[in-house]
Amino acid sequence: MTSNNVVLMSTASLVSTLIGRPRREGATPTVTTPAATPDSLPENHLEATRNEGSISSRLNWLRAGVLGANDGIVSISGLLVGVAAADPANMTAISVAGIAGIASASLSMAVGEYVSVSTQRDTERQLVAEEERALDLDPTAEESRLARLWEDRGLTPDTAARVAHELSERDAVDAHLRAEHNIDPDDLTNPWTAAASSFVSFLAGSALPFLTMLLLPAATRIPATFVAVLVALAVTGWVSAWLGQAPLGRAITRLLLGGTAAMVLTYGIGHLFGVSGSI
């Protein structure tokens, strides 16, 4: 076996592993060494391709969860601070506003996520159907297009052609969808997961300002809620940045600024237009 064949088999084996499909039964496993890796395929590109699927699968529930928690913290704290600014001693008004706000907003978040992700899932299904039709009409042309995609990722034309051929023999639809759209046809986005994540995270986020308002004396309700909300937003920003492998400072800062602006605005409105004892 020539050194060129070793390179081609090693690259095809590596790409097959990266897209998450097992080798065909009877295939000879090849250990990839630095010498067997094509110079045109940088190490950081391989690592990015390897992590692409896991990152994509995380983003759906992560986005819904972070959005829900942040919205629960900011919207309910702003609502309660606005009501309390008019009359901090009126527990009935604060309680009714909090319960009504949490119930309506959490359901609205869940429905919004369901509709949004359902649209995304419909688009993914359409892409699957279009790829199946294209493969039925002209599988040779589709295999050539797949080879060009791998050339664009750094493989030589000969290596890309062999990789495209092997992947197409295993599962052509899967190979095209992963390479072109980063879609796993066996694991499409789930609108129910996004809706549940958004609903639960909103409830968890809104519980903090609501309980702070209910449990603390009237004189300290508003400042204590400000502090509690800012701490919660900082934690939310840190968790979202850590899970998403994003810069910590940027994620935390934008949540703190947004939450502060919302509470200051609603406090000003409540204080300006509210009349003590009129609620």
Secondary structure, DSSP 8 states (H G I E B T S, - for coil): --HHHHHHHHHHHHHHHHTT----TT-------GGGS-TTS-HHHHHHHHHHHHHHHHHHHHHHHHHHHHHHHHHHHHHHHHHHHH-TT-HHHHHHHHHHHHHHHHHHHHHHHHHHHHHHHHHHHHHHHHHHHHHHH-HHHHHHHHHHHHHHTT--HHHHHHHHHHHHHHHHHHHHHHHHH---TTS---HHHHHHHHHHHHHHHHHHHHHHHHHS-GGGHHHHHHHHHHHHHHHHHHHHHHHHT--HHHHHHHHHHHHHHHHHHHHHHHHHH--TT--
